[in-house]
């Protein structure tokens, strides 16, 4: 929840009001019943969202010549290798994860014309 930006309190292991409010905010964004309880509906919606994000990442990587695997929504070895190759070209830490540093460097390289679709 903290990584996703929904929870900013201390991590105390208690599913209290702040945690429930964070889950409810996430549920609203996911389009599921905002009851503050992390159940099967929320879990499925979060998995679907993650899959669609990975599909988007794979599609962009393929468009720019870094990925030639199946666009399957699985963040597997081929996707990690493609992200690392992109990161190396961008001069950012090649950790295989698409974080803010990678996104910012990618957007800058596209905007400047350093990277173009293949």
N, C-alpha and C positions, 0 to 999 in steps of 0.2 A: 504494500500500500504506500509506503514511503517513497519507493523508487518510482512509482507511477504518479506521484504528486498529490495523492489524496489524503495522506496522513502526515502530520508534522510534529506530533507529540513524542514524548519519550517512549521507548520500546520497553514495556513492562510485563508483557505476557498476559495482560488482562484484556478480555474482550468487553471493554466498557463503553461508555457513551461516545467517546472520541473515535474508537474503532468502528462502532456501529454507524456513526455519522459518515466516516470515510467510506465504508462499504456502501452506504446508501448513495453517496455522491457518485461513486463508481458505477453503481447499478443504473442510476439515472443516465449516465453517459453511454452505458451499454444497451439501454432500452429494455431493461428487465424490471420486474416489480421492485421498486425501491423500498424494501423492508428492513434493510440494514443487516440481514442475515446472509452470510456467504453459504449458499446451498447449491444444489445441482444446477438450477437455472442460471445462476450467476457464473458458476464454474464453466458451463458450456458456452455461455456468451463470451467469456473472457478467452477461452480457447479459440473460438471462432474469430474473434478480433485479432488474436496473435497470428493465426493462420493467414488472415487477409493481409496483415502487415508484412509477413514473410513473403507472400506472393508478390506484393508491391516491391519489396527489396529485390527479389530475384528478377522481376521484370525490368527494373531499372538497371541492374547489373548486366543483364543480357543486352539491353539496348545500348549500353556503353562498351560492350565487348568483353566484359569480365566474367560472364557466367554463360555456360552453354548446356547446363543440365536441364532436367525437367522443372517446369514451373509448378511445384507441388505443395508449396506452403510449409515445407519441412526445412528447418534451419540445420541442415546436416553438414557433413564434411565439405561437400562441393561448394555450398553457400559460404561457409567459413573461409575456405581457400579463396573464393572470389572476392570477398570483403577484404581479406588481408592483402591481396594483390592491388585492389583499389587503394587501400590505405597506404601501401608502400609508394604508389605513384603520387598520392596526395601529400606525402611527407608527414603523415601522422602515425601514431603508434599502431603497428599492425597486430592488433589483438583479436581481430575477427568479429568484433562486436560493433554494431552500428549505433554509436552514441553521438552526443552533441558535437564533439570534436570532428568526427568523420562527416556528419551531416553538414556542418558549417564549411568545412574544407571542400566538400563535394559541390555545394551550392556556389561557392566562390569560384571554383575551377570551371564550372559550367557557365557561370555568368561572364567570366573573363574570356571564355572560348578555349581555355586550356584543355577541357574535355568536351568532346562532341559525340553525339550518337554515331554508332558504327553502321 
